[in-house]
Amino acid sequence: MAATTTSSLDIRDDFPILARVIDGRRLVYLDSAATSQKPDVVIAALDDFNRFHNAPVHRSVYTLAEEATERFEGARDRIAAFVGGDPRTTIFTRNATEAINLVAYAWGRGNLGPGDVVLITEMEHHSNIVPWQMLCEETGAELRWLDVTEDGTLSLDQLDEELSSGRVKLAAFVHVSNVLGTINPVAEMVARVHAAGALALVDGSQAVPQLPVDLAAIDADFYAWTGHKALGPTGIGVLHGRAEILEAMRPFLGGGHMIKTVRRDRSTWAGLPHKFEAGTGNVAEGVGLGAALDYLSALGMDTVRAHERDLSAYALERLAALDGVTVMGPASVEDRGGVVSFAIDGMHPHDVSELINREGVCVRAGHHCAQPLMQRLGVAATARASFAPYTVRADVDALVDALEKAQAVFA
Ligand SMILES: Cc1ncc(COP(=O)(O)O)c(C=O)c1O
């Protein structure tokens, strides 16, 4: 496959960590699917909030608290707008894992029982597997799986087949795979799930950082993602939900902040989104995520997508030229995001990662929190290079040079 377009995006100077030199070598960070680096504006937003605006949000009328609340709620508004969502149904969580657990506990425990099915796929991250396993174990519902096909995609025919049982109550699937890079046709999948009378949850953890995401077009009942992969801070994630469903759900956690009234015999709940935000949240991190999305908006998500598509095409082309390297996932860059998992004949992925680290190149080796997918692929682990808007072709060149050296060591 030829890399025909060359994106000129080079924003490395905005990311202070990328100026680091480790053991005399320029840092080549190719693990952005695990966690992304933060631009100066995000670090400055966290610093500014903590230095000058920190106070309890929502509860006080003095000026400092009003400033904190305005910044936090202003960030929520911009985060919702970034994906075409409504701030009222945009719930702050700690991360995507907590967002999915929120649904499993607060919706799942009240709506599932024996005979019902939760449908997931073989390409899910553990955070979109384990909460459903726990839920099914407790409620007597059955967990069923869509296979990953040979080309690293999902089969819509198999989805229809599963839905035709009439027993599926919830289907939960990933928007962009963190291992294969596959971009799933989530709007089409959600439409089929809805036609079968079930609800759909989409894990957008890898999608929001790299694609234009339009929640209205996808129309999922729940859409979960995580801030630290979208150039934002750790400790902040987001769950978008459909208003009627969120209104009907029990709260997830009880405590301060999520109540309207508390009496000795019972309590009543705050309105959305606060009903699902018990306790003091990660306020500075919410503000920091707002700054991260402002930064991505200024770049333009079409530009970000084009840039990462270009990097993926370039990486696939250069890796294909190496002997003994097998790349996993869809062949076409139109169907995949900025993640390239690969295997090298005769080398364990951990050895690959360790050896190229000596050249300053950071890639992830392991099961990537997707053990069922590893079983499907017939491997214990893969090496994975993943990209972000700050990645450049020279990083891919550094990866390939380092891999050649590593292969020479093993030859
Ligand atoms: C597809 C996918 N879903 C969920 C997660 C979990 O994210 P977090 O650990 O921030 O909850 C990840 C993280 O790697 C991911 O790649």
PDBQT file of the ligand as one rigid body, heavy atoms in Angstrom, charges set to zero:
ROOT
HETATM    1  C1  LIG A 501     -10.379   0.740  23.669  1.00  0.00    +0.000 C 
HETATM    2  C2  LIG A 501     -10.108   1.054  25.096  1.00  0.00    +0.000 A 
HETATM    3  N1  LIG A 501     -11.127   1.059  25.975  1.00  0.00    +0.000 NA
HETATM    4  C3  LIG A 501     -10.948   1.350  27.268  1.00  0.00    +0.000 A 
HETATM    5  C4  LIG A 501      -9.707   1.661  27.749  1.00  0.00    +0.000 A 
HETATM    6  C5  LIG A 501      -9.561   1.951  29.224  1.00  0.00    +0.000 C 
HETATM    7  O1  LIG A 501      -9.182   3.255  29.463  1.00  0.00    +0.000 OA
HETATM    8  P1  LIG A 501      -8.981   3.723  30.989  1.00  0.00    +0.000 P 
HETATM    9  O2  LIG A 501      -7.905   2.836  31.548  1.00  0.00    +0.000 OA
HETATM   10  O3  LIG A 501      -8.559   5.134  30.898  1.00  0.00    +0.000 OA
HETATM   11  O4  LIG A 501     -10.280   3.520  31.672  1.00  0.00    +0.000 OA
HETATM   12  C6  LIG A 501      -8.616   1.654  26.890  1.00  0.00    +0.000 A 
HETATM   13  C7  LIG A 501      -7.242   1.925  27.399  1.00  0.00    +0.000 C 
HETATM   14  O5  LIG A 501      -6.270   1.416  26.875  1.00  0.00    +0.000 OA
HETATM   15  C8  LIG A 501      -8.827   1.368  25.534  1.00  0.00    +0.000 A 
HETATM   16  O6  LIG A 501      -7.813   1.360  24.652  1.00  0.00    +0.000 OA
ENDROOT
TORSDOF 0
